[in-house]
Amino acid sequence: MLIVHFLRDMFKLYYVANMVDSDGLNINDVVYRKELNSKDNEGFIGFFDWLRADESIIVGIRICYFENQPYNELLRHLPYIRPTFDGKCMELLFGENTYNPDLSGDQDFTNNYVFKSKGGDYLFTFGLDHLTDKELSSLLKYCEALNRDSLQTGH
């Protein structure tokens, strides 16, 4: 599972080898609760595309939530997000500035949940089960690996 931690001026990427099915996550002693909207829709709040430099190198993610989702407005105002498709999708590049659009149209939607802290910070989760080993390896260079047990909130 990929976790994107959206902060006001920066983002962080976390990798968890095993899926975490929980209504709460704990990262660095901050508890994040699953947003009711993404919970009610069982994580089906839109789709996402892995942005690829070539067939096996992931360099970013394009998030395309359904128009009625409140997350679109939240993401649109972050300085490191690039709106695309007339503002209907948001792109986050992990380091590189370019990708191959012909290799970047997955329309995946697995394990896509939104969590929010009391302080107003957000975590977005994305399933990785459709990535090849090479793609996953290319993604991991941007991520801090977390142990599944360390994410437990105790509630």
N, C-alpha and C positions, 0 to 999 in steps of 0.2 A: 504494500500500500504506500502510495506517495501522499505525504501531507505537505501542503503549502501553507505556510504561516504568513498571512498578509499583515504587515505592519504599516504604519503610516508612510515611512520613508524608505522602507526596504522590505525584502521578503526573505524567508528562510525555507529550505527544503529539507524534509525528513523522510527517511525510508524505514519502513517496518516490514520485516520479511513475511510475517503472518498477518492476515487480516485481523483487525480489531473490531468486534461487533459490540459496541458499547454506546450508551447515551452520554458518556462523559470521557474526556481525555485529559491527562495531566502531563504537561510539558513544562519543565523547569519550575515546578511547584506552582504553576498556574493551571486552574481547572477551566476547561472549556466544555460547555454543554451543547448537545446537538440541538440545532435550531428546529423549532416545531415544524416549519415549512418543509425542510428537507426530510425530517423524520416522517411526517404525514405522507409524503410522496415516495417513501422508501428509497430515497436517494435518486429518484428519477426526476431531476429538475432541469434537464437539458442534456447536452452531450459535450464531449471534448475531443480534440484532435491532438495527437502527438506531433510536434513540429520536428521534422527531420532534416539534417544537413545532407545525409545520404541514406541508403536503405537500412543502415544499422546504427545510426548516430542520432539520438534524441537531443535536441537543443532547446526545446521549449514546449509550451502547451497552449492551445487555443481553447478557450472556454466559451461555450455558446449555450447560455441558459435560456429557457423559455421566456418570452417577453414579459410575462406577468411576475417574474421572479425579482425580489427586491435586491438580489445580489448584483444584478447588472449595474445599477446606479452606484453601489458601493465600489465595485471594481473600476468603473469608468474614471473615478477621480483619483486613483492612485498614480503617482508619477512614473512608475515603472511599467505600467500597463499600456498596451497599444490597442485602441479600439480598431476593429476591422469590420468589414461588411456592413457599412453604414451604422456602426455602433452596436450591431446585434451580437457581436462576438468580441472577446477580449483576449489579446495575446500576451503571454509572459515568456520572454526569452531568458534562459538561465545564464547565459554568458556571451554566446555568439550573437551576432546581429542579423544573420541571414539563415534562411532555411529553404528547402526545395518544396514549393507548394504542391508539386505533382506527387510527392511522397507523404503528404501531411493531411490526409483527409479521412481519418479513422472513423469518426462519429461513434466513439465509444461512450458508454454511459454507466459503467459498472462502479459500484461502491462510491458514489459521488455524493458525499454529505458535507454539510456546513456546520461548524461548531463555533460558538462565541463565548468569550470570557466576560466576566463582570466588568472588566476594564474596557471592553469594546473592541478587542482584537479578535481576528478570525482565523480559523483553520479550515481548509477545504481538503477533502480526501478524494483520491482517485485510485481506482483499481488498476493493477499492473498485469493482470492475468493474461492479457492478449499480446504482451511484448515478448519478443524473442530474447534469448539469453544475451545476445550482443547488444540489443537495444537497452535492456535493463542495465547492463554493465556501463553503457555510455551515460545513462541517467544517474547512476550511483556516484559518479565523480562530483556531482553538484550537491549531494545529500549528506546530511549527518544521519548515521544509522542509529535507530532507537530500538531498545529491547521492548517487546510487547508488554512484558510485566511492568515496566517503568511507566507505562501510559495509564495504568489503572488508577482510578480516582478514589477507590475505597468506599464508594457509595453504590 
